[in-house]
Amino acid sequence: MKPSSGAGVVLIFLLLAFNVQVLAEVSPDRQAALRHLLKQDCGSCHGMTLKGGLGPALTKNEIMHKPKQLLLTTILDGRRGTPMPPFRGLLTEEEVNWLVELLYQGDI
């Protein structure tokens, strides 16, 4: 049986709706604070333009092939044996999802 193109459209719509929902769960004030955190705190290791430094580049082109769950887990739990600290307890999962979406959009 050939899959219908309608199913693909529904899937794309659901994915877009999920991304909008994730972005909507973080207040505008908190979004500004998270952007600052990304540029300053993350930038101290990943480079001020996020093109790499002590840590790998976080540009859209560098991360687009990585699963979002990997980035979420790395931010929340850190990476043992590296300077990457865990942010669990400092950031909520919703905030980390928002940051990951921001990175994937390249809207930094």
C-alpha distances in whole Angstrom, upper triangle without the diagonal:
4,6,9,12,14,13,15,18,18,18,21,23,23,24,27,28,28,31,33,33,34,37,38,39,42,45,46,49,47,45,48,50,46,46,50,49,47,49,52,51,48,50,53,50,47,50,51,48,46,46,47,50,51,47,44,43,41,40,37,36,37,35,32,30,32,30,31,32,34,36,36,37,40,42,42,43,44,44,47,49,49,50,47,49,46,46,45,48,49,45,43,39,39,41,40,36,38,40,36,35,38,38,34,35,38,40,43
4,6,9,12,11,12,15,16,16,18,20,21,22,24,26,27,28,30,31,32,34,36,37,40,43,44,47,45,43,46,47,44,44,48,47,44,46,50,49,46,47,50,48,45,47,48,45,43,43,44,48,48,45,42,40,38,37,34,33,35,33,29,28,30,28,29,30,33,34,35,36,38,40,41,42,43,43,46,48,47,49,46,47,45,45,44,47,47,44,41,38,37,39,38,34,36,37,34,32,35,35,31,32,35,37,40
4,7,8,7,8,11,12,12,15,17,17,18,21,22,23,25,27,27,29,31,32,33,36,39,40,43,42,39,42,44,41,41,44,44,41,43,46,46,43,44,47,45,42,44,45,43,40,40,42,45,46,42,39,38,36,35,31,31,32,30,27,26,27,25,26,27,30,31,32,33,36,37,37,39,40,40,43,45,45,46,43,44,42,42,41,43,44,40,38,34,33,36,34,31,32,34,31,29,32,32,28,29,32,34,37
4,5,6,7,9,10,11,13,15,16,18,19,20,22,24,25,26,28,30,31,32,35,38,39,42,41,38,41,43,40,40,44,43,41,43,46,46,43,44,48,46,43,45,45,43,40,41,42,46,47,43,40,39,36,35,31,31,33,31,27,27,28,26,27,28,31,32,32,34,37,38,38,40,41,42,45,47,46,47,44,45,43,42,41,44,44,40,38,34,33,35,34,31,32,34,31,29,31,32,28,28,32,33,36
4,5,5,6,9,10,11,12,14,16,17,18,20,21,23,24,26,27,29,31,33,36,36,40,38,36,39,41,38,37,41,41,38,40,44,44,41,42,45,44,41,42,43,40,38,38,40,43,45,41,38,36,34,32,28,28,30,29,25,25,26,25,25,27,30,31,31,33,35,36,37,39,40,41,44,46,45,46,42,43,42,41,40,42,42,39,36,33,31,34,33,29,30,31,29,26,29,29,26,25,29,30,34
4,5,5,6,9,10,10,12,14,15,16,18,20,21,22,24,26,27,29,31,34,34,38,37,34,37,39,37,37,40,40,38,40,43,43,41,42,45,44,41,43,43,40,38,39,41,44,45,42,39,37,34,33,29,30,32,29,26,26,27,25,26,27,30,31,31,33,35,36,36,38,40,41,44,46,45,46,42,43,41,40,39,41,41,38,35,32,30,32,32,28,28,31,28,26,28,29,26,25,29,30,33
4,5,5,6,9,10,11,12,14,15,16,19,20,21,23,24,25,27,30,32,34,37,35,33,36,38,35,35,39,39,36,39,42,41,39,40,43,42,39,41,41,39,37,37,39,42,43,40,37,35,32,31,28,28,30,27,24,24,25,23,23,24,27,28,28,30,32,33,33,35,37,38,41,43,42,43,40,41,38,37,36,39,39,35,33,29,28,30,29,26,27,29,26,24,27,28,24,24,28,29,32
4,5,5,6,9,10,11,12,14,15,17,18,20,21,23,24,26,28,31,32,35,34,31,34,36,33,33,37,36,34,36,39,39,36,37,41,39,36,38,38,36,34,34,36,39,40,37,34,32,29,28,24,25,27,24,21,21,22,20,21,22,25,26,26,28,30,31,32,34,35,36,39,41,40,41,37,38,36,35,35,37,37,34,31,28,26,29,28,24,25,27,24,21,24,25,21,21,25,26,29
4,5,5,6,9,10,11,12,14,15,16,18,20,21,22,24,27,29,30,33,32,30,33,35,32,32,35,35,33,35,38,38,36,37,40,39,36,38,38,35,33,34,36,40,41,37,34,32,30,28,24,25,27,25,22,22,24,22,21,23,26,27,26,29,31,31,32,35,36,37,40,43,41,42,38,39,37,36,35,37,37,33,31,28,26,28,27,24,24,26,24,21,23,24,21,20,24,25,28
4,5,5,6,9,10,10,12,14,15,16,18,20,21,22,25,28,29,32,31,29,32,34,31,31,35,35,33,35,38,38,35,37,40,39,36,38,38,36,34,35,37,40,41,37,35,33,30,29,25,27,28,26,22,23,24,21,21,22,25,26,25,28,30,30,31,33,35,36,39,42,41,41,38,38,36,34,33,35,35,32,29,26,24,26,26,22,23,25,23,20,23,25,21,21,25,25,29
4,5,5,6,9,10,11,12,14,15,17,19,20,21,24,27,28,31,29,27,30,32,29,29,33,32,30,33,36,35,33,34,38,36,33,35,36,33,31,32,34,37,38,34,32,30,27,26,23,24,25,22,19,20,20,18,17,19,22,22,22,24,27,27,28,30,31,32,36,38,37,38,34,35,33,31,30,33,33,29,27,23,22,24,23,20,20,23,20,18,21,22,19,19,23,24,27
4,5,5,6,9,10,11,12,14,15,17,18,20,22,25,26,29,28,25,28,30,27,27,31,30,28,30,34,33,31,32,36,34,31,33,33,31,29,30,31,35,36,32,30,28,25,24,20,21,23,20,17,18,19,17,17,19,21,22,21,24,26,26,27,30,31,32,35,38,36,37,33,34,32,31,30,32,32,28,26,23,21,23,22,18,19,21,19,16,18,19,16,16,19,20,24
4,5,5,6,9,10,11,12,14,15,16,18,21,23,24,28,26,24,27,29,27,27,30,30,28,31,34,34,32,33,36,36,33,34,34,32,30,31,33,37,38,34,32,30,26,25,22,24,25,23,20,21,22,20,18,20,23,23,22,25,28,27,28,31,32,34,37,40,38,38,34,35,33,31,30,32,32,28,26,23,20,22,22,19,18,21,19,16,19,21,18,17,21,21,24
4,5,5,6,9,10,10,12,14,15,16,19,22,23,27,25,23,26,28,25,26,30,29,27,30,33,33,30,32,35,35,32,34,34,32,30,31,33,36,37,33,31,29,26,25,22,24,25,22,19,21,21,18,16,18,21,21,20,23,25,25,25,28,30,31,35,37,36,36,32,33,30,28,28,29,29,26,23,20,18,20,20,16,17,20,18,15,18,20,17,17,21,21,24
4,5,5,6,9,10,11,12,14,16,18,21,22,25,23,21,24,26,23,23,27,26,24,27,30,29,27,29,32,31,28,30,30,28,26,27,29,32,33,29,27,25,22,21,18,20,21,18,16,17,17,14,13,15,18,18,17,20,22,22,22,25,27,28,31,34,33,33,29,30,27,26,25,27,27,23,21,18,16,18,17,14,14,17,15,12,15,16,14,14,18,18,21
4,5,5,6,9,10,11,12,14,17,19,20,23,22,19,22,24,22,21,25,25,23,26,29,29,27,28,31,31,28,30,29,27,25,27,29,32,33,30,27,25,22,21,18,20,22,19,16,18,18,17,15,17,20,19,18,22,23,23,24,27,28,30,33,36,34,34,30,30,28,26,26,28,27,23,21,19,16,18,18,14,14,16,15,11,14,16,13,12,16,16,19
4,5,5,6,9,10,10,12,15,17,19,22,21,19,22,24,22,22,26,26,24,27,30,30,28,29,33,32,30,32,31,29,27,29,31,34,35,32,30,28,24,23,21,23,25,22,19,21,21,19,16,18,21,20,19,22,24,23,24,27,29,31,34,37,35,35,31,31,29,26,26,27,27,23,20,18,15,17,18,14,14,17,16,13,15,18,16,15,19,18,21
4,5,5,6,9,10,11,13,16,18,21,19,17,21,22,20,20,24,24,22,25,28,27,25,27,30,30,28,30,29,28,26,28,29,32,33,29,27,26,22,22,19,22,23,19,18,19,19,16,13,14,18,17,16,19,21,20,20,23,25,27,30,33,32,32,28,28,25,23,22,24,23,20,17,14,12,14,14,11,11,14,13,11,14,16,14,14,18,18,20
4,5,5,6,9,10,12,15,16,19,17,15,18,20,17,17,21,21,19,22,25,24,22,24,27,27,24,26,26,24,22,24,26,29,30,26,25,23,19,19,16,19,20,17,15,17,17,15,12,14,17,15,14,18,20,18,19,22,24,26,29,32,30,29,26,26,24,21,21,23,22,18,16,14,11,13,13,9,9,11,10,7,10,12,11,11,14,14,16
4,5,5,6,9,11,13,14,17,16,14,17,19,17,17,21,21,20,22,25,25,24,25,29,29,26,28,27,25,24,26,28,31,32,29,27,25,21,21,18,21,23,20,18,21,20,18,15,17,20,19,17,21,22,21,21,25,26,28,32,35,33,32,28,28,26,23,23,24,23,19,17,15,12,13,14,11,10,13,13,10,11,14,13,12,15,14,17
4,5,5,6,9,12,14,17,15,14,18,19,17,18,22,21,21,23,26,26,24,26,30,30,28,29,28,27,26,28,30,32,33,29,28,27,23,23,21,24,25,22,20,23,21,19,16,17,20,19,17,20,22,20,20,23,25,28,31,34,32,32,28,27,25,22,21,22,21,18,15,13,10,12,14,10,10,13,14,11,13,16,15,15,18,17,19
4,5,5,7,11,13,15,13,12,15,16,14,15,19,18,17,20,23,22,21,23,26,26,24,26,25,24,22,25,26,29,29,26,25,23,20,20,18,22,22,19,18,20,19,16,13,14,17,15,13,16,18,16,16,20,22,24,28,31,29,28,24,23,21,18,18,19,18,14,12,10,7,8,10,7,6,10,10,8,10,13,13,13,16,15,17
4,6,6,9,10,13,11,9,12,14,12,13,16,16,16,18,21,21,20,21,25,25,23,24,23,22,21,24,25,28,29,25,25,23,19,19,17,21,22,19,18,21,20,18,15,16,19,16,15,18,20,17,18,21,23,25,29,32,29,28,24,24,22,19,19,20,18,15,13,12,9,9,10,8,6,9,10,8,9,12,12,12,14,12,14
4,6,7,9,12,11,10,13,15,14,15,18,19,18,21,23,23,23,24,27,28,26,28,26,25,24,27,29,31,32,29,28,26,23,23,21,24,25,22,22,25,23,21,18,19,22,20,18,21,23,20,20,24,25,28,32,34,32,31,27,26,24,21,21,21,20,16,14,14,10,10,13,11,9,12,14,12,12,16,16,15,18,16,17
4,6,9,12,10,10,13,14,13,15,18,18,18,21,23,22,22,24,27,27,26,28,27,26,25,28,29,31,31,28,28,26,23,23,22,26,26,23,23,25,23,21,18,18,21,19,16,19,21,18,18,21,23,26,30,33,31,29,26,24,22,18,18,18,17,13,11,11,7,8,11,10,8,12,14,12,13,17,17,17,19,17,18
4,7,8,6,6,10,10,9,12,14,14,15,18,19,19,19,21,24,25,24,25,24,23,22,25,27,28,29,26,26,25,21,22,21,25,25,22,22,25,23,22,18,19,21,18,16,19,20,17,17,20,22,25,28,31,29,27,24,22,20,17,16,16,14,11,10,11,7,6,10,10,7,10,13,12,12,15,17,16,18,16,16
4,5,5,6,9,10,10,12,14,15,16,18,20,20,20,22,25,26,25,26,24,24,24,27,28,30,31,28,28,27,23,24,23,27,27,25,25,28,27,25,21,22,24,22,19,22,23,20,20,23,25,28,31,34,31,29,26,25,23,19,19,18,16,14,13,14,11,10,13,13,11,13,16,15,14,18,19,18,20,17,17
4,5,5,6,9,10,11,13,14,15,17,18,19,20,21,24,26,24,25,23,22,22,26,27,29,30,28,28,26,22,23,22,26,27,25,25,28,27,26,22,24,26,22,21,24,24,21,21,25,26,29,32,35,32,30,27,26,24,20,21,21,18,15,15,17,13,12,15,15,11,13,16,15,14,17,19,17,18,15,15
4,5,5,7,9,10,11,13,14,16,17,18,19,20,22,24,24,24,22,22,22,26,27,28,29,27,28,26,23,24,24,28,28,26,27,30,28,28,24,25,26,23,21,24,24,21,21,25,25,29,32,34,31,29,26,24,23,19,20,19,16,14,15,17,14,12,15,16,13,14,18,17,15,18,21,20,20,17,16
4,5,5,6,9,10,10,12,14,15,15,16,18,20,22,22,22,20,21,20,24,25,26,27,25,25,24,21,22,22,26,26,23,25,27,26,25,21,22,23,20,18,21,21,17,17,21,22,25,28,30,28,25,22,21,19,16,16,16,13,11,11,13,11,8,12,13,10,11,15,15,13,16,19,18,19,16,15
4,5,5,6,9,10,10,12,14,15,15,16,19,21,20,20,18,18,18,21,23,24,25,23,23,21,18,19,19,22,23,21,21,25,23,22,19,20,22,18,17,20,20,16,17,21,21,25,28,30,27,25,22,21,20,16,17,17,14,12,12,14,11,8,11,12,8,9,12,12,10,13,16,15,15,12,11
4,5,5,6,9,10,11,12,14,15,15,18,20,19,19,17,17,17,21,22,24,25,23,23,21,18,19,20,23,24,22,23,26,25,25,21,23,24,20,19,22,22,18,19,23,23,26,29,31,28,25,22,22,21,17,19,19,16,14,15,17,15,11,14,15,12,11,15,15,12,14,17,16,16,13,11
4,5,5,6,9,10,10,11,13,14,16,18,18,18,16,17,17,21,22,22,23,21,22,21,18,19,21,24,24,22,24,27,25,25,21,22,23,19,18,21,20,16,17,20,20,23,26,28,25,22,20,19,18,15,16,16,12,11,13,15,14,10,12,15,12,11,15,16,13,15,18,18,17,15,13
4,5,5,6,9,10,10,10,12,15,16,15,16,15,15,15,18,19,20,21,19,19,18,15,16,17,21,20,19,20,23,21,21,18,19,19,16,14,17,16,13,14,17,17,20,24,25,23,20,17,16,15,12,14,14,11,9,11,13,11,8,9,11,9,7,11,12,10,12,15,15,15,13,11
4,5,5,6,8,10,10,11,14,15,14,14,12,12,12,16,17,19,20,18,18,16,13,14,15,19,19,17,19,22,21,21,18,20,20,16,16,19,18,15,17,20,19,22,25,27,23,21,18,18,18,15,17,18,15,13,15,16,14,11,11,13,10,8,11,12,9,10,14,13,12,10,7
4,5,5,6,8,9,10,12,14,14,14,11,12,13,16,17,18,19,18,19,17,15,16,18,21,21,20,22,25,23,24,21,22,22,18,18,21,19,16,18,20,19,22,25,26,23,20,18,17,18,15,18,18,14,13,16,18,17,13,14,16,13,11,14,15,13,13,17,17,15,13,10
4,6,5,5,7,8,10,12,12,13,11,13,12,16,16,16,17,15,17,16,14,16,18,21,20,19,21,24,22,22,19,20,20,16,16,18,16,12,14,17,16,19,21,23,20,17,14,14,14,11,14,15,11,11,14,15,15,11,11,14,13,10,13,15,13,13,17,17,16,14,11
4,6,6,5,6,9,10,9,10,9,10,9,13,13,14,15,13,14,12,10,12,14,17,16,15,17,20,18,19,16,18,17,13,14,16,14,11,14,16,15,17,21,22,18,16,13,14,14,12,15,16,13,12,15,15,15,11,11,13,11,8,10,12,10,9,13,14,12,11,8
4,6,6,5,8,10,9,9,6,7,8,11,12,13,15,13,14,12,11,12,14,17,17,16,19,22,20,22,19,21,20,16,17,20,17,15,17,20,18,20,23,23,20,17,15,16,17,15,19,20,16,15,18,19,19,15,14,16,14,11,13,15,12,11,15,15,13,12,8
4,6,5,6,9,10,9,7,10,10,13,13,13,14,14,15,14,13,15,18,20,19,19,22,24,23,24,22,23,22,18,19,20,18,15,18,19,17,19,22,23,19,16,15,15,16,15,18,19,15,15,19,20,20,16,16,18,17,14,16,18,15,15,18,19,16,15,12
4,5,5,8,9,10,9,12,11,14,13,13,13,12,14,14,13,16,18,21,19,18,22,24,22,23,20,21,20,16,17,18,15,12,14,16,14,16,19,19,16,13,11,11,13,11,15,16,13,13,16,18,19,15,14,17,16,13,15,18,16,15,18,20,18,17,14
4,5,6,6,8,8,10,8,11,10,10,10,9,11,10,9,12,15,17,15,15,18,20,18,19,17,18,16,13,14,15,12,10,13,15,12,14,17,18,14,11,9,10,12,11,15,16,14,13,16,17,18,14,12,15,15,11,12,15,13,12,15,17,15,15,12
4,5,5,5,4,7,6,9,8,8,10,9,10,10,9,11,15,17,15,15,18,21,19,21,19,21,19,16,17,19,16,14,17,18,15,17,20,20,16,13,12,13,15,15,18,20,17,17,20,20,21,17,16,18,17,13,15,17,14,13,16,17,15,15,11
4,6,6,6,10,9,11,10,8,8,9,12,12,12,15,18,20,18,18,22,23,22,23,22,23,21,18,19,20,17,15,18,18,15,16,19,18,15,11,11,13,15,15,19,20,17,18,21,22,23,20,18,21,20,16,18,20,18,16,20,21,18,18,15
4,6,8,10,8,10,8,6,5,5,8,9,11,13,17,18,16,16,20,21,19,21,20,21,18,15,17,18,14,13,16,16,13,13,16,15,11,9,9,11,14,14,18,20,18,18,21,21,23,20,17,20,20,16,17,20,18,16,19,21,18,19,16
4,7,8,5,7,5,5,6,5,6,6,7,10,13,14,12,13,16,18,16,19,18,19,17,14,16,17,14,13,16,17,14,14,17,17,13,11,10,13,15,15,19,21,19,18,21,21,22,19,16,18,18,14,14,17,15,13,15,17,15,16,13
4,5,5,6,5,5,8,8,9,7,9,10,14,15,13,15,18,20,19,21,21,22,20,17,19,21,17,16,20,21,17,18,20,20,16,14,13,16,18,18,22,24,21,21,24,24,24,21,19,21,20,16,17,19,17,14,17,18,15,16,13
4,5,8,8,9,11,11,12,10,10,11,15,16,15,16,19,22,21,23,22,24,22,19,20,22,19,17,21,22,20,20,23,23,19,17,16,18,20,19,23,24,21,20,23,24,24,20,19,21,19,16,17,19,16,14,17,18,14,14,11
4,5,8,10,13,12,12,9,9,8,12,13,13,14,17,19,19,22,20,23,21,18,20,22,20,18,22,23,21,21,25,24,21,19,18,20,21,20,24,26,23,22,24,24,24,21,19,20,19,15,16,17,14,12,15,15,11,12,9
4,5,8,11,9,8,5,5,6,10,11,10,11,14,16,16,18,17,19,18,14,17,19,16,15,18,20,17,18,21,21,17,16,14,17,18,18,21,23,21,19,22,21,21,19,16,18,17,13,13,15,13,10,13,14,10,12,9
4,7,10,9,7,4,6,6,10,10,9,11,14,16,16,19,18,21,19,16,19,21,18,17,21,22,19,19,22,22,18,17,16,19,21,21,24,27,24,23,25,24,25,22,20,20,20,16,16,17,15,12,14,15,12,14,12
4,7,6,5,4,7,9,12,12,10,12,15,16,16,19,19,20,18,15,18,19,16,16,20,20,17,16,19,18,15,14,13,16,19,19,23,25,23,22,25,24,25,22,20,21,21,17,16,19,17,14,16,18,15,17,14
4,5,6,7,10,12,16,16,13,15,19,20,19,21,21,23,20,17,20,21,17,17,20,20,17,16,18,17,13,12,12,15,18,19,23,25,23,23,26,25,27,24,21,23,23,19,19,21,20,17,19,21,18,20,17
4,7,9,12,15,18,18,15,16,20,21,19,21,21,22,19,17,19,19,15,16,19,18,14,13,15,13,10,8,10,13,16,18,21,24,22,22,25,25,26,24,21,23,23,20,19,23,21,18,21,23,20,22,19
4,7,9,12,15,16,12,13,17,17,15,18,17,18,15,13,16,16,12,12,16,15,12,11,13,13,9,8,8,11,14,15,19,21,20,20,22,22,23,21,18,20,20,17,16,19,18,15,17,20,18,19,17
4,6,9,12,12,9,10,13,14,12,15,16,17,14,12,15,16,12,13,17,17,14,12,15,15,11,11,10,14,16,17,20,23,22,21,23,22,23,21,18,19,20,16,15,18,17,13,15,18,15,18,16
4,6,9,9,6,8,11,13,12,15,15,17,15,12,16,17,14,14,18,19,16,15,18,18,15,15,13,16,18,18,21,24,22,21,23,22,22,20,17,18,18,15,13,16,14,11,12,15,12,15,13
4,7,8,6,6,9,12,11,13,12,15,13,10,13,15,12,12,16,17,15,15,19,19,16,15,13,16,17,16,19,22,20,18,20,19,19,17,14,15,14,11,10,12,11,7,9,11,9,11,10
4,5,5,6,8,11,12,14,14,17,15,13,15,18,16,15,19,21,19,19,22,23,20,19,17,19,20,20,22,25,23,21,22,21,21,18,16,16,15,12,11,12,10,7,8,9,6,9,9
4,5,5,6,9,10,12,12,15,15,12,15,18,17,16,20,22,20,21,24,25,22,22,19,22,22,21,23,26,24,22,22,20,20,18,16,15,14,12,10,10,9,6,5,7,5,9,9
4,6,6,8,10,13,14,17,16,14,17,20,18,19,22,23,22,22,25,26,23,23,21,23,24,24,26,29,27,25,26,24,23,22,19,18,18,16,13,13,13,10,8,10,8,12,13
4,6,7,8,12,13,15,14,12,15,17,15,16,20,21,19,18,21,22,19,19,17,20,21,21,24,27,25,23,24,22,23,21,18,18,18,15,13,14,14,10,9,12,10,14,14
4,5,5,8,9,12,10,9,12,14,13,13,17,18,17,16,20,21,18,19,16,19,19,19,21,24,23,21,21,19,19,18,15,14,15,13,10,11,11,8,7,10,10,13,13
4,6,8,9,12,12,11,13,16,15,16,19,20,20,20,23,24,22,23,20,22,22,22,23,26,25,22,22,20,20,19,16,15,15,14,11,11,12,9,6,9,10,13,14
4,7,9,12,11,11,14,16,15,17,20,20,20,19,22,23,21,23,20,23,22,23,24,27,27,24,24,21,22,21,18,17,18,16,13,13,15,12,10,13,13,17,18
4,6,8,7,8,11,12,12,14,16,17,16,16,19,20,19,20,17,19,19,19,20,24,24,21,21,18,19,19,15,14,16,15,11,12,14,11,10,13,14,17,18
4,5,5,7,9,10,11,13,15,16,16,16,19,21,20,21,18,19,18,19,19,22,22,20,19,16,17,17,14,12,15,14,10,11,14,12,10,14,15,18,19
4,5,5,6,9,10,11,12,14,15,15,19,21,20,20,17,18,16,16,16,20,19,16,16,12,13,14,10,8,11,11,7,8,11,10,8,12,14,16,17
4,5,5,6,8,10,10,12,13,14,17,20,19,20,16,17,15,15,14,18,18,16,14,11,13,14,10,9,12,12,9,11,14,13,12,16,17,19,20
4,5,5,6,9,10,10,11,11,14,17,15,17,13,15,13,14,14,18,18,16,16,13,15,15,12,11,14,13,10,13,15,13,13,16,17,19,19
4,5,5,6,8,10,10,11,14,17,15,15,12,13,12,12,13,16,16,14,14,12,13,13,9,9,11,10,7,10,12,10,10,14,14,16,16
4,6,5,6,8,10,12,15,18,16,17,13,13,11,10,10,14,14,11,11,8,10,10,6,7,10,9,7,10,12,11,12,15,16,17,17
4,5,5,6,7,9,12,15,14,15,12,11,9,10,9,13,14,12,12,9,12,13,9,10,13,12,11,14,16,15,15,19,19,21,20
4,6,5,5,6,10,12,11,12,8,9,7,9,10,14,14,12,13,12,14,14,10,12,14,12,11,14,16,14,15,18,18,20,19
4,6,6,8,12,14,12,12,8,8,6,6,8,11,10,9,10,10,12,11,7,10,12,10,9,13,14,12,14,17,17,18,17
4,6,9,12,15,14,14,10,8,5,5,5,8,9,8,8,8,11,10,7,10,13,11,11,15,16,15,17,20,20,21,20
4,7,9,12,12,12,9,7,4,6,6,10,11,11,12,11,15,14,11,14,16,15,14,18,19,18,19,23,23,24,22
4,6,9,8,8,5,4,4,7,9,12,12,12,14,14,17,15,12,15,17,15,14,18,19,17,19,22,22,23,21
4,6,6,7,5,7,7,11,12,16,16,16,18,17,20,19,15,18,20,18,16,20,21,19,20,24,23,25,23
4,6,8,8,8,9,13,14,17,18,19,20,20,23,22,19,21,23,21,20,24,25,22,24,27,27,28,27
4,7,8,10,12,16,17,20,20,21,23,23,26,25,22,24,26,23,22,26,27,24,26,29,28,30,28
4,5,8,11,14,16,19,19,20,22,22,24,23,20,22,24,21,20,24,24,21,23,26,25,27,24
4,6,10,12,15,18,17,18,21,21,23,21,18,21,23,19,19,23,23,20,23,25,24,25,22
4,7,9,12,15,14,15,17,17,20,18,15,17,19,16,16,19,19,17,19,22,21,22,20
4,6,9,11,11,12,15,15,18,16,14,17,18,16,16,20,20,18,21,24,23,23,21
4,6,8,9,10,12,12,15,14,11,15,17,15,15,19,19,18,20,23,23,23,21
4,6,5,6,9,10,12,10,9,12,14,12,13,17,17,16,19,21,21,21,19
4,5,6,7,8,11,10,9,12,14,14,14,18,18,18,20,23,23,23,22
4,6,7,9,12,11,11,14,16,15,17,20,20,21,23,25,26,25,23
4,7,10,12,10,10,14,14,13,16,18,18,19,22,23,23,22,20
4,7,8,6,7,10,11,10,12,15,15,16,18,20,20,20,18
4,5,5,6,9,10,11,12,14,15,17,18,20,21,20,19
4,5,5,6,8,10,10,12,14,15,16,18,20,19,19
4,5,5,6,9,10,10,12,14,15,16,18,18,18
4,5,5,6,9,10,10,12,14,15,17,15,15
4,5,5,6,9,10,10,12,14,15,15,14
4,5,5,6,9,10,10,12,14,14,14
4,5,5,6,9,10,11,12,11,12
4,5,5,6,9,10,10,10,9
4,5,5,6,9,10,11,11
4,5,5,6,9,9,10
4,6,5,6,6,7
4,5,5,7,7
4,5,8,10
4,5,8
4,6
4
